[in-house]
Amino acid sequence: MLDPKLLRDTPDLVKEATIRKRIGSPELVDQWRVVDERRRGAQTRADAFRAEQGKIGGEVGKLKGKLKGGSSPELEALLARAAEIKQQYEAAVAEQSSAEAEAAELMLRLPAVPDLGWPVGRDDSENVQLRTWHAPGREPRDLAAGELDHVALGQKLGVLDFERGVKLAGSRSYVLRGAGALLYQAVLRFALDELIKKGWESQVVPVLVTEKCMVGTGYFPGGRDQAYVTQDGSALVGTSEVPLASFFADEILDEAQLPLRLCAQSVCFRREAGAAGKDTAGLYRVHQFDKVEQVVIHKADDGEHAQLHEEILGNAEQILQKLGLAYRVLQVCTGDMGQGKWRMYDLETWMPSRRAYGETHSASALRDFQSRRLNLRYRKLGEKSPGFTYTLNNTAIACPRVLIALLETYQTPEGSVRIPDVLVPYMHGQTMLTGR
């Protein structure tokens, strides 16, 4: 959600954001301003009528005191005027309430203003590559002769079962078995431990959340088609960012508490609506997955915001480096970054069978976009009035997608898969996947 003052004082800035992000429209900004003006006019009238009600009420009280229970033309006129003012007041309040609801609905469709220094582009084809990384001797390469993609390899080793996954849950489903399930959990636990060692607070959070949480974090209403919504109106999350960022909603924190570094491992769900026929085979695009997420809540300071953005990106890079997986870092351009983002990075990990980097992480800086929706505030030291916090989030690791890179990168000429050294302790000492 945007600061209303921004829309009133600098509407052209928001109009430009709608164009750069391809979200909403300049006309939507004008509509909001018209409705906001109507709301403010109704509020002014309601305040004036309420003041007049108070004044007339005082006069009626005095006159009744003088008349001692009697009546007079003057009293009757005052009472008639009071009834008229009451109707006008109620009409103004109703108009104010209606305009507020309309303005709020329009506001939810408007994008945050991106960093003016961030790359401007139409879609992911115009994202900017900042850097690449690979371990010595593990340059990104395609599958060699005789090597298998993760689907064939996983089935050969008996650790992946897509046929039974589809039988159990329909398309885009899978089952990890035996050492495959252990590897899946090992990757997640390793990432979580890396954050905990750095002082992050780990949480176990609900993955079925209220509509308010989804709206507050910016996933509704725009992304509603990607979510599973229950008959009770609650929704299954696509990331634990939703409950983590919502944890302190409607609260006022003390500046001394900030920044808060929170993380959680959770199961996640996405409908993948609109992806029919795209990446239907394998683990790249599935409905259910697990993710370790980082969320930061801190004071409203752009310099600190940028520094924390680099910190959470660095955490994800260090995890990939310790896993020995080649990756690249992209600056996500304005047309690809989404509604609430001020800045955004993507991490893409090399996947040999795809002959390309595949997105495995995203790191987003949202300034006060989420906190305004969540009413998440903090009290600055030495100030009475609270202000809105800033929030950031980043994937530390996500499974099973990262297993594509891991299985294909670490397969051996013999058809086994070597376990990265950092995961061996989580595999009960197992160093190879050799089959069932």
C-alpha positions as CSV (number, residue, x, y, z in Angstrom):
1,M,0.0,0.0,0.0
2,L,1.2,3.5,-0.8
3,D,1.4,6.6,1.4
4,P,-1.7,8.6,0.5
5,K,0.4,11.7,0.7
6,L,2.6,10.4,-2.2
7,L,-0.5,10.1,-4.4
8,R,-1.8,13.5,-3.5
9,D,1.5,15.4,-3.8
10,T,3.4,13.5,-6.5
11,P,0.8,11.6,-8.6
12,D,3.1,11.6,-11.7
13,L,5.6,9.5,-9.8
14,V,3.1,6.8,-9.1
15,K,1.7,7.1,-12.7
16,E,5.3,6.4,-14.0
17,A,5.5,3.4,-11.6
18,T,2.4,1.9,-13.2
19,I,4.0,2.2,-16.6
20,R,7.4,0.9,-15.5
21,K,6.0,-2.0,-13.6
22,R,3.1,-2.7,-16.0
23,I,0.7,-2.9,-13.0
24,G,-2.4,-0.7,-12.7
25,S,-2.5,2.4,-14.9
26,P,-2.1,6.2,-14.8
27,E,-5.9,6.4,-15.0
28,L,-6.2,4.4,-11.8
29,V,-4.1,7.1,-10.0
30,D,-6.5,9.7,-11.2
31,Q,-9.5,7.7,-10.1
32,W,-8.0,7.3,-6.6
33,R,-7.4,11.1,-6.4
34,V,-11.1,11.8,-7.3
35,V,-12.4,9.3,-4.8
36,D,-10.0,10.6,-2.1
37,E,-11.2,14.1,-2.7
38,R,-14.8,13.0,-2.3
39,R,-13.8,11.2,0.9
40,R,-12.1,14.2,2.3
41,G,-15.0,16.4,1.3
42,A,-17.5,14.1,3.0
43,Q,-15.3,14.0,6.1
44,T,-15.1,17.8,6.3
45,R,-18.9,18.0,6.0
46,A,-19.4,15.2,8.6
47,D,-17.0,17.1,11.0
48,A,-18.9,20.3,10.4
49,F,-22.3,18.7,11.0
50,R,-21.1,17.0,14.2
51,A,-19.8,20.3,15.5
52,E,-23.2,21.9,14.7
53,Q,-24.9,19.0,16.5
54,G,-22.9,19.8,19.5
55,K,-23.7,23.4,19.4
56,I,-27.4,22.9,18.9
57,G,-27.4,20.3,21.7
58,G,-26.0,22.8,24.0
59,E,-28.6,25.4,23.1
60,V,-31.4,22.8,23.5
61,G,-30.1,21.9,26.9
62,K,-30.0,25.5,28.1
63,L,-33.5,26.3,26.7
64,K,-35.0,23.2,28.2
65,G,-33.5,24.3,31.5
66,K,-35.2,27.7,31.2
67,L,-38.6,26.2,30.1
68,K,-38.6,23.7,33.0
69,G,-40.2,21.0,30.9
70,G,-42.3,23.3,28.8
71,S,-42.1,24.0,25.1
72,S,-41.7,26.9,22.8
73,P,-41.5,27.7,19.1
74,E,-37.8,28.3,19.6
75,L,-37.2,24.9,21.1
76,E,-39.3,23.2,18.4
77,A,-37.2,24.9,15.7
78,L,-34.0,23.9,17.4
79,L,-35.2,20.2,17.7
80,A,-36.3,20.3,14.0
81,R,-32.9,21.6,13.0
82,A,-31.2,19.0,15.1
83,A,-33.1,16.2,13.3
84,E,-32.2,17.7,10.0
85,I,-28.5,18.0,10.9
86,K,-28.5,14.4,12.1
87,Q,-29.8,13.2,8.7
88,Q,-27.1,15.3,6.9
89,Y,-24.4,14.0,9.3
90,E,-25.4,10.4,8.7
91,A,-25.5,10.9,4.9
92,A,-22.0,12.5,5.0
93,V,-20.7,9.6,7.1
94,A,-22.2,7.1,4.7
95,E,-20.6,8.9,1.8
96,Q,-17.3,9.0,3.6
97,S,-17.4,5.3,4.4
98,S,-18.3,4.4,0.8
99,A,-15.5,6.6,-0.6
100,E,-13.0,5.1,1.9
101,A,-13.9,1.6,0.8
102,E,-13.6,2.6,-2.9
103,A,-10.2,4.4,-2.3
104,A,-8.9,1.3,-0.4
105,E,-9.9,-1.0,-3.3
106,L,-8.2,1.3,-5.8
107,M,-5.1,1.6,-3.6
108,L,-4.7,-2.2,-3.5
109,R,-4.2,-2.2,-7.3
110,L,-1.5,0.4,-7.4
111,P,2.2,-0.5,-7.4
112,A,5.0,0.7,-5.1
113,V,7.4,3.2,-6.7
114,P,10.6,1.3,-7.6
115,D,14.1,2.6,-6.9
116,L,14.6,5.2,-9.7
117,G,18.1,3.8,-10.1
118,W,17.0,0.3,-10.8
119,P,17.0,-1.2,-14.3
120,V,13.9,-0.3,-16.3
121,G,12.6,-3.1,-18.5
122,R,9.5,-4.8,-19.8
123,D,10.0,-8.4,-18.6
124,D,12.5,-11.0,-17.5
125,S,14.4,-10.8,-20.8
126,E,15.6,-7.4,-19.7
127,N,16.9,-8.4,-16.2
128,V,20.5,-7.4,-15.7
129,Q,23.1,-10.0,-14.8
130,L,25.4,-8.7,-12.1
131,R,27.7,-11.7,-11.5
132,T,28.2,-15.4,-11.7
133,W,29.8,-18.0,-9.4
134,H,30.9,-21.6,-9.7
135,A,33.2,-23.8,-7.7
136,P,36.6,-24.6,-9.1
137,G,36.3,-27.3,-11.8
138,R,32.5,-27.1,-11.7
139,E,31.8,-24.6,-14.5
140,P,28.2,-24.5,-15.8
141,R,27.9,-27.1,-18.5
142,D,25.2,-29.2,-20.3
143,L,24.7,-32.9,-19.6
144,A,27.6,-35.0,-20.9
145,A,27.1,-38.1,-23.0
146,G,25.6,-40.8,-20.9
147,E,24.5,-38.4,-18.1
148,L,20.8,-38.3,-17.2
149,D,18.4,-35.5,-16.3
150,H,17.1,-35.4,-12.8
151,V,13.9,-37.2,-13.7
152,A,15.6,-40.2,-15.3
153,L,18.3,-40.2,-12.7
154,G,16.0,-39.9,-9.7
155,Q,13.8,-42.8,-11.1
156,K,16.9,-44.9,-11.8
157,L,18.1,-44.4,-8.2
158,G,14.7,-45.1,-6.8
159,V,14.5,-41.7,-5.0
160,L,11.9,-40.0,-7.2
161,D,8.5,-41.3,-8.1
162,F,6.4,-39.1,-10.3
163,E,3.9,-41.7,-11.4
164,R,2.7,-42.4,-7.9
165,G,2.9,-38.7,-7.0
166,V,0.4,-38.0,-9.8
167,K,-1.8,-40.9,-8.7
168,L,-1.9,-39.4,-5.2
169,A,-2.4,-35.7,-6.0
170,G,-2.7,-35.1,-9.7
171,S,-0.4,-33.2,-12.1
172,R,2.8,-31.6,-11.0
173,S,3.1,-33.9,-8.0
174,Y,6.0,-36.2,-6.9
175,V,7.1,-38.4,-4.1
176,L,10.7,-38.5,-2.8
177,R,11.7,-41.8,-1.4
178,G,14.3,-43.2,1.0
179,A,17.6,-41.3,0.6
180,G,15.9,-38.8,-1.7
181,A,13.6,-37.8,1.1
182,L,16.6,-37.6,3.4
183,L,18.4,-35.4,0.9
184,Y,15.4,-33.1,0.5
185,Q,15.3,-32.6,4.3
186,A,19.1,-32.3,4.5
187,V,19.1,-29.3,2.1
188,L,16.4,-27.5,4.1
189,R,17.9,-28.2,7.5
190,F,21.4,-27.1,6.3
191,A,20.0,-23.8,5.1
192,L,18.0,-23.2,8.3
193,D,21.0,-24.0,10.5
194,E,23.1,-21.5,8.5
195,L,20.7,-18.7,9.3
196,I,20.4,-19.8,13.0
197,K,24.1,-19.7,13.3
198,K,24.0,-16.1,12.2
199,G,21.5,-15.2,14.9
200,W,18.3,-15.4,13.0
201,E,15.1,-16.3,15.0
202,S,13.6,-19.5,13.7
203,Q,9.8,-19.9,13.8
204,V,7.3,-22.7,13.0
205,V,4.4,-20.8,11.5
206,P,1.0,-21.6,10.1
207,V,0.8,-22.2,6.4
208,L,-3.0,-21.7,6.4
209,V,-3.5,-18.0,7.0
210,T,-6.3,-15.4,6.9
211,E,-7.3,-13.3,4.0
212,K,-5.9,-10.3,5.9
213,C,-2.4,-11.8,6.0
214,M,-2.5,-12.4,2.2
215,V,-3.7,-8.9,1.5
216,G,-1.3,-7.4,4.0
217,T,1.7,-9.0,2.4
218,G,0.6,-8.0,-1.1
219,Y,-0.3,-11.5,-2.4
220,F,-4.0,-10.6,-2.6
221,P,-5.9,-9.4,-4.5
222,G,-3.5,-9.5,-7.5
223,G,-2.1,-13.0,-6.9
224,R,-5.3,-14.7,-5.8
225,D,-5.4,-16.9,-8.9
226,Q,-2.1,-18.5,-7.7
227,A,-3.3,-19.5,-4.3
228,Y,-5.4,-22.3,-2.9
229,V,-8.3,-20.7,-1.0
230,T,-10.4,-22.8,1.4
231,Q,-14.2,-22.9,1.8
232,D,-13.6,-20.9,5.0
233,G,-11.8,-18.1,3.1
234,S,-8.4,-18.8,4.5
235,A,-5.5,-19.5,2.1
236,L,-2.5,-21.9,1.8
237,V,0.7,-19.8,1.6
238,G,3.1,-19.8,-1.2
239,T,5.9,-18.7,1.1
240,S,6.4,-18.4,4.9
241,E,7.1,-14.7,4.2
242,V,3.3,-14.3,4.7
243,P,3.0,-15.4,8.3
244,L,6.5,-14.1,9.2
245,A,5.8,-10.5,7.9
246,S,2.3,-10.6,9.4
247,F,3.6,-11.8,12.8
248,F,3.6,-8.2,14.3
249,A,0.7,-6.8,12.3
250,D,-1.3,-4.1,14.1
251,E,1.4,-3.8,16.7
252,I,3.8,-1.0,17.5
253,L,7.4,-2.1,18.0
254,D,10.2,-0.2,19.8
255,E,13.1,1.0,17.6
256,A,15.5,-0.7,20.0
257,Q,14.0,-4.1,18.9
258,L,14.9,-3.5,15.3
259,P,16.0,-5.0,13.0
260,L,14.2,-8.2,13.5
261,R,15.7,-11.1,11.5
262,L,13.1,-14.0,11.2
263,C,13.2,-17.2,9.3
264,A,11.1,-20.3,8.9
265,Q,11.0,-23.6,7.1
266,S,7.5,-24.4,5.8
267,V,5.6,-26.3,3.2
268,C,4.3,-24.0,0.5
269,F,1.6,-24.2,-2.2
270,R,1.1,-22.6,-5.6
271,R,-1.6,-23.4,-8.2
272,E,0.7,-22.5,-11.1
273,A,-2.3,-21.0,-12.8
274,G,-1.5,-20.0,-16.4
275,A,1.4,-22.4,-16.6
276,A,-0.5,-25.1,-18.5
277,G,1.9,-27.1,-20.7
278,K,5.0,-25.3,-19.2
279,D,7.6,-27.3,-17.3
280,T,5.1,-30.1,-16.7
281,A,7.8,-32.8,-16.3
282,G,10.1,-33.0,-13.3
283,L,10.6,-30.9,-10.3
284,Y,10.8,-27.4,-11.7
285,R,7.2,-26.3,-11.5
286,V,5.2,-28.1,-8.8
287,H,2.2,-27.4,-6.6
288,Q,3.7,-28.3,-3.3
289,F,7.3,-27.6,-2.1
290,D,9.2,-26.6,1.0
291,K,11.2,-23.4,1.5
292,V,13.4,-21.7,4.1
293,E,12.5,-18.0,4.0
294,Q,14.2,-15.0,5.5
295,V,12.2,-11.9,6.6
296,V,13.6,-8.7,8.0
297,I,11.6,-5.9,9.8
298,H,13.5,-2.7,10.5
299,K,13.3,1.0,10.8
300,A,12.4,3.3,7.9
301,D,15.8,4.1,6.6
302,D,16.7,3.6,2.9
303,G,20.4,3.2,3.5
304,E,19.8,0.4,6.0
305,H,17.2,-1.1,3.7
306,A,19.8,-1.4,0.9
307,Q,22.4,-2.8,3.3
308,L,20.0,-5.5,4.6
309,H,19.0,-6.3,1.1
310,E,22.6,-7.2,0.3
311,E,22.8,-9.1,3.6
312,I,19.9,-11.5,2.8
313,L,21.1,-12.0,-0.7
314,G,24.5,-12.8,0.6
315,N,23.1,-15.4,2.9
316,A,21.5,-17.2,0.0
317,E,24.7,-17.0,-2.1
318,Q,26.8,-18.4,0.8
319,I,24.4,-21.4,1.0
320,L,24.7,-22.1,-2.7
321,Q,28.5,-21.7,-2.5
322,K,28.7,-24.2,0.3
323,L,26.6,-26.6,-1.7
324,G,28.9,-26.1,-4.6
325,L,26.2,-25.1,-7.1
326,A,26.9,-22.6,-9.9
327,Y,24.6,-19.6,-10.0
328,R,24.1,-16.1,-11.2
329,V,22.7,-12.9,-9.6
330,L,20.2,-10.8,-11.6
331,Q,18.9,-7.3,-10.9
332,V,15.2,-7.8,-11.7
333,C,13.9,-5.0,-13.9
334,T,10.9,-2.9,-13.1
335,G,8.5,-4.9,-15.4
336,D,9.4,-8.2,-13.8
337,M,9.7,-7.3,-10.1
338,G,6.1,-7.3,-9.0
339,Q,3.7,-4.8,-7.3
340,G,5.3,-4.1,-3.9
341,K,9.0,-4.2,-4.7
342,W,11.4,-1.3,-4.4
343,R,14.4,-3.4,-5.4
344,M,14.6,-7.1,-6.3
345,Y,17.3,-9.6,-7.0
346,D,16.9,-13.1,-8.5
347,L,19.3,-16.0,-7.9
348,E,19.4,-18.5,-10.7
349,T,21.1,-21.9,-10.3
350,W,22.6,-23.7,-13.2
351,M,20.6,-26.7,-14.3
352,P,22.5,-28.9,-16.8
353,S,19.4,-30.6,-18.3
354,R,17.8,-27.2,-19.0
355,R,21.0,-25.9,-20.5
356,A,20.3,-22.7,-18.5
357,Y,20.1,-21.1,-15.1
358,G,16.8,-21.7,-13.4
359,E,15.3,-19.3,-10.8
360,T,15.7,-20.7,-7.3
361,H,15.7,-17.6,-5.1
362,S,14.3,-14.1,-5.0
363,A,15.3,-11.3,-2.7
364,S,12.9,-8.4,-2.3
365,A,13.1,-5.0,-0.6
366,L,9.7,-3.5,-0.1
367,R,10.2,-0.4,2.0
368,D,6.9,0.3,3.8
369,F,4.6,-1.3,1.1
370,Q,3.7,-4.3,3.3
371,S,3.8,-2.6,6.7
372,R,1.2,0.0,5.6
373,R,-1.1,-2.9,4.6
374,L,-0.3,-4.8,7.8
375,N,-0.4,-1.7,10.0
376,L,3.1,-2.7,11.3
377,R,4.6,0.3,13.0
378,Y,7.5,1.2,15.3
379,R,8.1,4.1,17.8
380,K,11.2,6.0,17.0
381,L,13.5,6.8,19.8
382,G,12.6,10.2,21.3
383,E,9.3,10.5,19.2
384,K,5.8,10.0,20.3
385,S,4.1,9.2,17.0
386,P,4.9,5.8,15.5
387,G,5.9,5.3,11.9
388,F,5.7,2.4,9.5
389,T,8.6,-0.2,9.4
390,Y,10.3,-1.4,6.3
391,T,10.3,-5.1,5.3
392,L,12.5,-7.4,3.2
393,N,12.4,-11.1,2.3
394,N,14.5,-13.6,0.6
395,T,14.5,-17.4,-0.1
396,A,17.4,-19.1,1.7
397,I,16.7,-22.4,-0.2
398,A,13.7,-24.0,-1.8
399,C,13.1,-27.7,-2.5
400,P,12.6,-29.6,-4.7
401,R,13.6,-27.2,-7.4
402,V,17.2,-26.9,-6.2
403,L,17.5,-30.7,-6.3
404,I,17.4,-30.5,-10.1
405,A,20.8,-28.7,-9.9
406,L,22.1,-30.8,-7.1
407,L,21.3,-34.2,-8.6
408,E,22.5,-33.3,-12.1
409,T,25.6,-31.5,-11.0
410,Y,26.8,-34.2,-8.7
411,Q,26.1,-37.3,-10.7
412,T,29.0,-39.6,-11.4
413,P,30.0,-41.5,-14.5
414,E,28.8,-44.7,-12.7
415,G,25.3,-43.2,-12.4
416,S,25.4,-42.4,-8.7
417,V,25.1,-39.0,-7.1
418,R,27.8,-37.7,-4.7
419,I,26.4,-35.9,-1.6
420,P,27.9,-32.4,-1.1
421,D,30.2,-32.5,2.0
422,V,28.1,-30.0,4.0
423,L,25.1,-32.3,3.7
424,V,26.7,-35.5,4.7
425,P,26.1,-34.9,8.5
426,Y,22.4,-34.5,7.7
427,M,22.5,-37.8,5.7
428,H,23.7,-39.8,8.7
429,G,27.1,-40.1,7.1
430,Q,25.8,-41.3,3.7
431,T,28.1,-39.9,1.0
432,M,26.5,-41.3,-2.2
433,L,23.1,-42.0,-3.7
434,T,23.6,-45.4,-5.3
435,G,20.0,-46.7,-5.8
436,R,17.6,-48.7,-3.8
